[in-house]
Amino acid sequence: MTLLTIALLFLAGFAAAAINAVAGGGTFISFGALTLIGVPPISANATSSIAQLPGYFTSTLPYLKDIRSIWRGIAVLAVASIAGSSLGALLLLWLNNEQFAAAVPWLLIGATGLFAAGPFLKPKPREAAATSEWRGLAAPAMQFVTSIYGGFFGAGMGIMMLATLGLTDAGDYHRLNAIKNVLANVIAIVAITVFVAGGVVHWPGALALIPGVALGGYAGVWIARRVPQIAVRIFVIAVGLFLAGYYFVIG
């Protein structure tokens, strides 16, 4: 890769992590940057997943106290996440780049729509339950389906999880966000393991993205205090629609 390409990916990683910290949707940036420099779609998806992992990990740390009190319920959902993410990642590897490229614009439109609807899908605050109320098999079943999507593509996965967890758990928003952050780590680690074993990771791209992601996650806190979230959301939606249009044209 040229220095210009490395600089582009570094900036893309920075922007992706900063946007994730403020409003979510940063995957559009990292995935788009990788494909625009010529990385095949499947490799771009796998590489973007690896680059985002540090952000998933650090976003979990503030919730450690909450996680310790509900770890049994999270463990049940983690098992469903492992199964679903494995299936989704293997499904991605089963496709060839041409097949996945044909699906990309539709996936981007769906993920952009999900992102745009995110504020309306967030669960309303409710009184936290004294115990974990997973409502039978509904929670692991819904988490399994969400994890398939997470292992396969992943953009908008966090919003999807908050919405489904809100239907099956009686906790407040912060409790649900803690659960979501843990499960996002599980899904990402499983998918990355499958992608590495499948040999589809573009390692030079990952190494260029990760430092930008690390700095962007930190800078996101500063940005969140100064830039209206609605402005960031509009920008992410515009990027998602632009990339969808781009892949429709080149496809």
SETIKE-495585 format. One record per atom (N, C-alpha, C, CB): x negated, y, z. Coordinates in steps of 0.001 Angstrom, whole numbers, padded with zeros to 6 digits, always signed. Glycine has a CB too. Example, Ala and Ser with C-alpha at 12.3 -4.5 7.8 and 13.67 -1.06 7.14 Angstrom:
% SETIKE-495585
-013190-005690+007800 -012300-004500+007800 -013200-003300+007800 -011308-004473+009046 -012850-002250+007080 -013670-001060+007140 -012900+000030+007870 -014084-000598+005725 
This chain:
% SETIKE-495585
-000845-001199+000000 +000000+000000+000000 -000879+001248+000000 +000955+000007+001229 -000412+002288-000654 -001139+003554-000679 -000884+004319+000613 -000725+004404-001904 -001712+005327+000869 -001520+006166+002056 -000171+006873+002019 -002648+007197+002169 +000269+007257+000807 +001571+007915+000675 +002702+006975+001077 +001781+008406-000765 +002599+005714+000683 +003614+004728+001039 +003628+004489+002543 +003368+003410+000295 +002439+004364+003135 +002349+004167+004588 +002966+005357+005322 +000871+003973+005025 +002673+006563+004843 +003236+007763+005472 +004749+007787+005347 +002641+009027+004847 +005267+007364+004175 +006717+007325+003973 +007383+006363+004940 +007045+006927+002538 +006786+005180+005108 +007366+004186+006007 +007260+004626+007467 +006678+002834+005815 +006139+005257+007811 +006000+005783+009173 +007114+006791+009468 +004609+006446+009364 +007343+007718+008537 +008402+008717+008719 +009776+008065+008745 +008345+009768+007606 +009977+007029+007920 +011252+006320+007915 +011484+005631+009259 +011294+005289+006768 +010426+005012+009810 +010546+004385+011122 +010853+005397+012214 +009275+003639+011460 +010182+006545+012134 +010430+007621+013105 +011890+008066+013034 +009487+008828+012844 +012368+008326+011804 +013745+008800+011620 +014751+007745+012057 +013991+009182+010155 +014482+006476+011727 +015407+005394+012077 +015566+005275+013587 +014919+004063+011494 +014441+005278+014310 +014498+005133+015763 +015132+006354+016420 +013099+004906+016328 +014820+007550+015915 +015404+008763+016484 +016907+008775+016282 +014776+010013+015857 +017352+008379+015089 +018790+008347+014801 +019486+007284+015652 +019035+008073+013299 +018828+006137+015833 +019408+005102+016697 +019587+005609+018121 +018527+003849+016698 +018618+006390+018592 +018689+006914+019956 +019814+007926+020121 +017365+007553+020340 +020121+008658+019047 +021136+009710+019131 +022533+009181+018824 +020795+010843+018175 +022656+008450+017713 +024000+008073+017267 +024095+006663+016711 +024467+009033+016229 +022975+005962+016491 +023015+004658+015842 +022967+004818+014328 +024274+003885+016258 +022790+003694+013629 +022772+003738+012169 +021403+003888+011550 +023612+004840+011709 +020343+003841+012353 +019007+004043+011831 +018536+002952+010885 +018060+004155+012950 +019178+001771+010945 +018806+000677+010049 +018938+001076+008591 +019660-000546+010326 +019911+001943+008287 +020067+002407+006906 +018759+003021+006397 +021218+003438+006808 +018082+003766+007260 +016875+004485+006853 +015720+003524+006606 +016484+005513+007915 +015463+002631+007564 +014317+001727+007425 +014529+000731+006292 +014068+000978+008736 +015722+000166+006195 +016016-000768+005103 +015920-000061+003755 +017418-001389+005280 +016504+001138+003674 +016474+001884+002421 +015071+002237+001988 +017286+003133+002546 +014225+002654+002947 +012850+003038+002606 +012069+001843+002073 +012136+003631+003831 +012249+000688+002683 +011524-000505+002238 +011934-000920+000832 +011761-001658+003205 +013225-000874+000552 +013671-001271-000789 +013254-000237-001836 +015200-001456-000811 +013245+001040-001454 +012875+002080-002406 +011406+002011-002817 +013170+003435-001820 +010554+001421-001971 +009140+001283-002360 +008881-000060-003055 +008229+001416-001119 +009955-000823-003299 +009808-002042-004079 +009807-003341-003308 +008586-001965-004830 +010048-003305-001992 +010130-004547-001220 +011447-005244-001572 +010032-004267+000329 +011426-006532-001915 +012661-007239-002250 +013683-007142-001119 +012362-008708-002561 +014983-007126-001442 +016013-006877-000425 +015955-007803+000788 +017355-006999-001051 +015737-009094+000571 +015701-010023+001710 +014519-009711+002620 +015621-011484+001218 +013351-009455+002033 +012182-009093+002835 +012384-007752+003540 +010932-009038+001954 +013030-006805+002852 +013293-005498+003463 +014201-005646+004678 +013930-004539+002438 +015201-006494+004577 +016123-006724+005692 +015392-007366+006868 +017299-007615+005246 +014577-008390+006581 +013836-009072+007635 +012818-008139+008286 +013132-010309+007073 +012122-007361+007475 +011094-006451+007992 +011705-005343+008826 +010287-005850+006846 +012851-004823+008393 +013551-003799+009159 +013973-004327+010523 +014771-003300+008389 +014384-005597+010569 +014776-006211+011847 +013616-006241+012824 +015297-007630+011622 +012432-006594+012327 +011251-006637+013194 +010907-005239+013707 +010047-007237+012437 +010975-004261+012821 +010599-002898+013197 +011515-002319+014260 +010608-002003+011982 +012791-002728+014270 +013744-002164+015226 +013674-002814+016607 +015138-002297+014683 +013008-003973+016721 +013010-004712+017988 +012500-003911+019177 +012183-005943+017846 +011391-003135+019055 +010943-002367+020230 +012025-001425+020767 +009697-001560+019878 +012799-000840+019861 +013875+000042+020303 +014957-000703+021059 +014482+000749+019121 +015289-001916+020607 +016278-002725+021324 +015788-003037+022732 +016572-004031+020559 +014505-003357+022838 +013941-003732+024140 +013971-002565+025119 +012506-004232+023973 +013482-001400+024678 +013418-000255+025598 +014805+000244+025985 +012622+000885+024965 +015797+000065+025101 +017144+000521+025434 +017795-000345+026507 +018009+000533+024190 +017216-001517+026753 +017762-002420+027770 +017241-002088+029165 +017423-003864+027425 +016053-001505+029257 +015399-001297+030553 +016233-000477+031542 +014077-000616+030340 +016894+000606+031114 +017660+001384+032100 +018820+000622+032729 +018190+002624+031455 +019204-000508+032135 +020371-001246+032606 +020013-002493+033423 +021218-001645+031432 +018739-002632+033793 +018316-003862+034454 +019107-004144+035727 +016843-003789+034779 +019399-003108+036497 +020148-003309+037737 +021539-003850+037446 +020246-001998+038524 +022204-003291+036435 +023543-003765+036069 +023486-005195+035534 +024179-002831+035019 +022449-005490+034752 +022339-006808+034121 +022185-007901+035168 +021155-006843+033149 +021447-007609+036236 +021231-008633+037275 +022542-009069+037924 +020275-008104+038353 +023516-008188+037991 +024776-008521+038665 +025756-009265+037763 +025429-007260+039179 +025497-009306+036461 +026442-009958+035533 +025729-010950+034614 +027177-008899+034685 +024574-011459+035036 +023749-012264+034146 +024418-013574+033747 +022425-012552+034800 +025291-014126+034619 +025933-015399+034266 +026848-015233+033056 +026735-015947+035462 +027638-014151+033053 +028500-013892+031902 +027703-013597+030650 +029430-012739+032193 +026608-012862+030816 +025754-012539+029668 +025133-013818+029108 +024642-011528+030072 +024770-014763+029974 +024143-016005+029517 +025069-016776+028588 +023753-016879+030712 +026365-016786+028913 +027337-017474+028043 +027354-016830+026665 +028759-017443+028666 +027400-015502+026629 +027423-014800+025353 +026090-014920+024622 +027768-013334+025566 +024996-015039+025374 +023683-015191+024743 +023599-016504+023972 +022567-015126+025801 +024191-017563+024532 +024200-018858+023821 +024955-018724+022502 +024847-019972+024702 +026121-018049+022549 +026885-017816+021320 +026094-016960+020347 +028227-017147+021636 +025337-015996+020878 +024532-015117+020031 +023404-015875+019342 +023959-013974+020855 +022780-016801+020069 +021698-017595+019489 +022223-018432+018322 +021057-018508+020562 +023370-019072+018546 +023951-019914+017489 +024356-019072+016281 +025173-020690+018026 +025038-017959+016521 +025515-017131+015427 +024389-016470+014661 +026448-016088+015945 +023409-015930+015376 +022290-015266+014724 +021471-016248+013898 +021404-014584+015758 +021269-017452+014417 +020546-018480+013660 +021263-018784+012356 +020395-019765+014492 +022586-018935+012432 +023379-019235+011237 +023299-018086+010230 +024849-019505+011620 +023422-016845+010711 +023373-015693+009827 +022027-015545+009147 +023694-014445+010593 +020941-015725+009910 +019605-015599+009338 +019321-016707+008330 +018556-015618+010442 +019758-017923+008641 +019572-019035+007702 +020396-018826+006431 +019958-020368+008367 +021577-018244+006580 +022399-017927+005409 +021683-016927+004508 +023769-017366+005844 +021028-015941+005121 +020276-014964+004335 +019151-015642+003552 +019700-013872+005250 +018426-016555+004198 +017326-017236+003532 +017824-018193+002449 +016491-017993+004551 +019053-018653+002581 +019634-019559+001587 +019898-018831+000271 +020938-020175+002119 +020175-017523+000355 +020410-016732-000848 +019091-016369-001515 +021204-015464-000513 +019139-016069-002808 +017972-015495-003453 +018124-013977-003486 +017785-016069-004885 +017065-013291-003877 +017086-011827-003838 +018164-011234-004736 +015734-011279-004242 +018426-011868-005870 +019449-011359-006779 +020833-011447-006143 +019423-012134-008101 +021119-012574-005480 +022419-012737-004824 +022582-011752-003673 +022583-014172-004312 +021519-011611-002873 +021602-010682-001752 +021705-009243-002239 +020388-010843-000837 +020965-008905-003304 +021017-007558-003858 +022427-007218-004324 +020028-007417-005016 +023145-008206-004868 +024522-007963-005304 +025440-007684-004122 +025046-009157-006096 +025111-008283-002960 +025949-008079-001769 +025603-006810-001016 +025820-009256-000839 +024371-006285-001202 +023889-005152-000411 +024807-003927-000467 +022518-004764-000880 +025235-003448-001672 +026082-002249-001667 +027384-002442-000910 +026389-001833-003080 +027953-003637-001003 +029194-003906-000264 +028938-003959+001240 +029824-005227-000737 +027807-004559+001630 +027440-004571+003044 +027222-003157+003566 +026181-005410+003261 +026574-002314+002747 +026323-000932+003152 +027624-000147+003286 +025400-000244+002146 +028554-000352+002361 +029843+000338+002453 +030579-000095+003720 +030711+000052+001199 +030574-001424+003975 +031233-001918+005189 +030592-001384+006448 +031214-003426+005218 +029249-001395+006481 +028539-000908+007667 +028725+000597+007842 +027044-001244+007571 +028753+001341+006732 +028966+002793+006822 +030363+003092+007338 +028753+003464+005450 +031353+002338+006835 +032717+002519+007330 +032827+002200+008804 +033681+001655+006548 +032157+001128+009220 +032162+000755+010639 +031506+001831+011477 +031448-000582+010852 +030390+002384+010967 +029690+003450+011682 +030572+004690+011787 +028364+003795+010977 +031246+005055+010683 +032117+006232+010690 +033266+006072+011674 +032665+006494+009293 +033753+004832+011814 +034867+004566+012727 +034403+004341+014161 +035647+003360+012252 +033084+004358+014374 +032539+004044+015693 +033179+004780+016858 +031106+004329+015695 +033357+006115+016785 +033955+006828+017919 +035359+006349+018266 +033996+008297+017626 +036070+005832+017269 +037432+005349+017512 +037448+003914+018005 +038260+005463+016249 +036313+003210+017829 +036238+001812+018239 +035649+001634+019635 +035419+001033+017244 +035061+002707+020177 +034472+002591+021511 +035559+002274+022536 +033728+003893+021897 +035309+001308+023410 +036314+000952+024407 +036586+002104+025361 +035870-000275+025189 +037842+002245+025745 +038203+003283+026698 +037750+002880+028091 +039718+003546+026676 +037299+003861+028889 +036846+003526+030240 +037956+002860+031038 +036357+004781+030968 +037587+001772+031712 +038525+001084+032581 +037826+000752+033874 +039084-000187+031914 +038575+000413+034877 +037965+000051+036144 +037177-001233+035975 +039029-000104+037246 +035956-001237+036482 +035129-002432+036360 +035746-003574+037139 +033703-002163+036851 +035669-004749+036587 +036208-005929+037257 +035249-006361+038354 +036448-007085+036248 +035802-006958+039389 +034955-007429+040476 +034085-008595+040010 +035810-007847+041682 +034611-009376+039063 +033853-010481+038498 +033918-010389+036988 +034391-011846+038995 +033081-011146+036310 +033090-011132+034850 +034358-011793+034335 +031842-011844+034285 +035124-011055+033540 +036371-011575+032993 +036196-011764+031498 +037566-010627+033301 +035743-012932+031109 +035433-013165+029704 +036640-013657+028919 +034306-014162+029582 +037802-013809+029602 +039054-014181+028953 +038899-015447+028121 +039552-013042+028078 +038539-016515+028826 +038476-017815+028192 +037412-017910+027118 +039794-018149+027610 +037807-018488+025986 +036874-018712+024890 +036824-017542+023920 +037245-019966+024149 +037640-016525+024124 +037712-015418+023160 +036392-014678+023061 +038819-014441+023549 +035760-014390+024196 +034523-013611+024185 +033389-014320+023445 +034094-013311+025605 +033046-015579+023807 +031966-016239+023064 +032301-016474+021600 +031632-017553+023711 +033594-016715+021290 +033981-016925+019892 +033773-015652+019077 +035452-017379+019800 +034205-014508+019627 +034031-013240+018915 +032557-012856+018829 +034825-012124+019608 +031812-013154+019880 +030379-012846+019862 +029652-013707+018840 +029765-013051+021254 +030077-014945+018681 +029483-015836+017682 +029639-015248+016283 +030129-017235+017748 +030850-014763+015972 +031110-014181+014651 +030282-012913+014447 +032613-013868+014483 +030245-012049+015471 +029460-010826+015382 +027978-011125+015185 +029659-009982+016630 +027495-012177+015835 +026078-012541+015754 +025708-013087+014381 +025739-013569+016823 +026651-013723+013706 +026385-014179+012340 +026070-012965+011465 +027603-014977+011764 +026897-011927+011598 +026651-010696+010850 +025314-010072+011264 +027803-009692+011070 +025041-010073+012571 +023803-009494+013069 +022570-010195+012527 +023786-009536+014567 +022603-011524+012441 +021478-012265+011901 +021341-012107+010408 +021608-013707+012239 +022469-011884+009723 +022461-011785+008266 +022049-010408+007776 +023820-012126+007721 +022618-009343+008398 +022324-007984+007936 +022076-007045+009108 +023473-007451+007074 +023068-006847+009943 +022836-006166+011215 +023180-004700+011310 +021470-006304+011553 +023268-003962+010198 +023603-002540+010294 +024999-002365+010877 +023511-001861+008911 +025112-001560+011931 +026407-001357+012574 +026766-002428+013587 +027469-001292+011540 +025838-003339+013849 +026112-004452+014757 +026445-003975+016162 +024923-005391+014805 +025735-002946+016643 +025983-002462+018001 +027392-001936+018173 +024994-001381+018358 +027881-001207+017176 +029243-000684+017235 +030242-001829+017238 +029517+000264+016054 +029979-002835+016390 +030864-003991+016316 +030917-004716+017660 +030402-004952+015209 +029761-004868+018309 +029736-005568+019593 +030474-004796+020669 +028306-005815+020029 +030288-003468+020716 +031013-002680+021714 +032518-002834+021536 +030618-001198+021621 +032963-002858+020283 +034391-002988+020017 +034922-004346+020468 +034670-002786+018532 +034207-005421+020141 +034697-006756+020503 +034561-007016+021997 +033940-007828+019720 +033479-006532+022603 +033331-006699+024051 +034422-005946+024800 +031950-006215+024509 +034835-004800+024268 +035900-004034+024900 +037223-004764+024931 +036071-002737+024199 +037404-005717+024005 +038641-006493+023968 +038635-007661+024943 +038882-007006+022575 +037442-008078+025366 +037355-009312+026147 +036766-009137+027540 +036541-010305+025405 +036302-007928+027868 +035703-007697+029182 +036388-006513+029845 +034175-007452+029064 +036568-006607+031153 +037303-005571+031868 +036418-004458+032423 +038071-006191+032985 +035135-004457+032074 +034229-003463+032625 +034319-002113+031933 +032831-003965+032545 +033621-001105+032518 +033608+000229+031912 +032584+000271+030777 +033287+001316+032978 +032465+001458+030155 +031618+001582+028970 +030164+001246+029264 +031713+002984+028408 +029634+001693+030403 +028223+001462+030704 +027935-000021+030911 +027811+002252+031944 +028874-000716+031516 +028721-002170+031677 +028678-002848+030310 +029879-002755+032531 +029593-002456+029432 +029640-003046+028095 +028383-002712+027299 +030881-002560+027343 +027875-001501+027460 +026663-001113+026747 +025459-001921+027234 +026400+000389+026922 +025422-002209+028531 +024345-003040+029074 +024388-004435+028464 +024448-003126+030609 +025576-005007+028397 +025737-006341+027796 +025330-006306+026327 +027203-006838+027935 +025804-005282+025629 +025499-005148+024200 +023994-005064+023945 +026189-003909+023628 +023284-004311+024767 +021847-004142+024571 +021090-005456+024775 +021310-003078+025524 +021487-006232+025775 +020848-007527+025992 +021088-008445+024792 +021376-008183+027286 +022327-008506+024347 +022670-009407+023245 +022022-008968+021933 +024186-009479+023076 +021839-007660+021748 +021148-007171+020548 +019714-007693+020523 +021159-005617+020499 +019058-007740+021692 +017711-008306+021773 +017714-009778+021394 +017139-008129+023181 +018683-010518+021921 +018770-011955+021641 +018946-012192+020145 +019938-012595+022426 +019891-011477+019546 +020175-011645+018118 +018947-011302+017280 +021368-010766+017695 +018293-010202+017619 +017120-009768+016853 +015976-010768+016970 +016656-008389+017327 +015702-011262+018166 +014591-012191+018372 +014827-013496+017612 +014401-012478+019873 +016057-013999+017681 +016374-015242+016965 +016223-015047+015458 +017809-015712+017299 +016808-013960+014950 +016732-013700+013508 +015285-013515+013055 +017558-012455+013145 +014498-012793+013848 +013100-012562+013491 +012325-013883+013452 +012444-011587+014491 +012596-014761+014412 +011936-016066+014442 +012227-016840+013154 +012396-016879+015674 +013488-016808+012722 +013865-017497+011481 +013186-016851+010284 +015394-017484+011293 +013158-015507+010251 +012559-014800+009117 +011057-015050+009028 +012830-013303+009227 +010377-015050+010183 +008931-015306+010188 +008651-016729+009715 +008336-015081+011603 +009440-017689+010229 +009270-019081+009812 +009545-019245+008319 +010196-019999+010622 +010475-018439+007790 +010809-018516+006377 +009844-017767+005480 +012178-017997+006160 +008885-017032+006065 +007861-016344+005297 +008374-015180+004465 +007190-017308+004410 +009424-014488+004941 +010006-013404+004143 +009679-012015+004692 +011505-013572+004071 +008868-011944+005744 +008552-010647+006347 +007459-009953+005541 +008112-010817+007823 +007652-008677+005261 +006631-007870+004578 +005806-007192+005674 +007283-006798+003582 +004718-007851+006082 +003976-007416+007261 +003340-006038+007112 +002914-008414+007577 +002772-005671+005960 +002249-004302+005848 +003322-003248+006095 +001637-004090+004473 +004530-003501+005574 +005622-002567+005807 +006009-002496+007272 +006821-002955+004981 +006034-003669+007933 +006376-003694+009359 +005353-002912+010179 +006463-005145+009867 +004076-003094+009866 +003020-002412+010621 +003047-000902+010398 +001653-002966+010231 +003518-000478+009229 +003640+000962+008973 +004858+001546+009676 +003727+001232+007467 +005919+000760+009794 +007156+001248+010411 +007057+001337+011935 +008313+000344+010030 +006462+000336+012562 +006545+000193+014021 +006002+001400+014792 +005795-001038+014446 +004836+001976+014433 +004401+003170+015177 +005400+004320+015068 +003041+003633+014672 +005987+004492+013890 +007010+005529+013728 +008228+005252+014580 +007421+005647+012275 +008618+003976+014664 +009761+003590+015505 +009475+003912+016966 +010079+002082+015343 +008257+003600+017414 +007903+003854+018813 +007987+005343+019144 +006492+003329+019110 +007450+006184+018263 +007496+007627+018506 +008900+008185+018316 +006523+008350+017580 +009613+007657+017335 +010961+008150+017057 +011933+007863+018190 +011481+007538+015782 +011779+006706+018834 +012649+006386+019963 +012469+007373+021106 +012377+004972+020454 +011227+007765+021330 +010948+008748+022378 +011487+010117+021983 +009437+008832+022656 +011259+010497+020722 +011708+011807+020252 +013225+011899+020200 +011129+012101+018878 +013889+010744+020064 +015347+010754+019991 +015996+011375+021211 +015858+009361+019814 +015347+011194+022369 +015891+011793+023599 +015868+013316+023483 +015082+011329+024851 +014763+013861+022975 +014649+015313+022783 +015683+015799+021767 +013218+015691+022316 +015828+015062+020659 +016775+015443+019610 +018206+015414+020137 +016639+014509+018394 +018512+014403+020936 +019874+014244+021449 +020323+015447+022270 +019968+012987+022293 +019368+016139+022877 +019705+017290+023718 +019872+018572+022913 +018637+017490+024771 +019460+018554+021643 +019442+019794+020868 +020253+019767+019578 +018050+020132+020539 +020472+018582+019026 +021201+018470+017755 +022578+017871+018027 +020409+017595+016721 +023648+018504+017561 +024997+017945+017762 +025091+016540+017177 +026068+018858+017117 +025666+015610+017934 +025753+014225+017477 +026559+014116+016184 +026381+013347+018562 +027556+014971+016018 +028369+014919+014805 +027515+015196+013568 +029526+015929+014889 +026529+016071+013694 +025650+016380+012562 +024819+015158+012181 +024725+017569+012901 +024318+014439+013190 +023546+013233+012927 +024429+012169+012296 +022910+012703+014217 +025652+012026+012797 +026576+011029+012255 +026886+011314+010788 +027876+011001+013073 +027122+012569+010463 +027401+012942+009068 +026205+012609+008181 +027742+014449+008960 +025004+012887+008677 +023796+012578+007914 +023676+011078+007659 +022553+013087+008653 +023912+010262+008691 +023801+008808+008546 +024846+008283+007565 +023959+008115+009913 +026071+008789+007663 +027132+008365+006737 +026762+008732+005304 +028486+009012+007121 +026204+009929+005115 +025790+010361+003774 +024690+009445+003230 +025297+011829+003804 +023733+009084+004074 +022660+008184+003648 +023224+006821+003270 +021606+008033+004757 +024132+006299+004099 +024744+005001+003818 +025473+004985+002489 +025699+004628+004923 +026253+006037+002216 +026993+006118+000949 +026047+006301-000232 +028004+007273+000993 +024990+007117-000030 +024008+007308-001101 +023333+005988-001461 +022951+008346-000684 +022897+005236-000438 +022226+003969-000702 +023172+002974-001347 +021658+003389+000583 +024434+002936-000893 +025414+002035-001512 +025566+002361-002989 +026781+002137-000798 +025702+003665-003311 +025817+004086-004708 +024576+003719-005506 +026058+005587-004790 +023419+003920-004888 +022149+003595-005552 +022073+002114-005906 +020961+003978-004657 +022441+001246-004945 +022347-000187-005211 +023423-000662-006182 +022449-000964-003912 +024566+000021-006217 +025561-000299-007239 +025010+000001-008637 +026863+000496-006992 +024294+001112-008750 +023764+001533-010061 +022651+000606-010522 +023243+002982-009998 +021687+000317-009635 +020560-000520-010062 +020940-001987-010143 +019388-000351-009112 +022057-002363-009449 +022482-003758-009488 +023154-004109-010779 +023403-004055-008354 
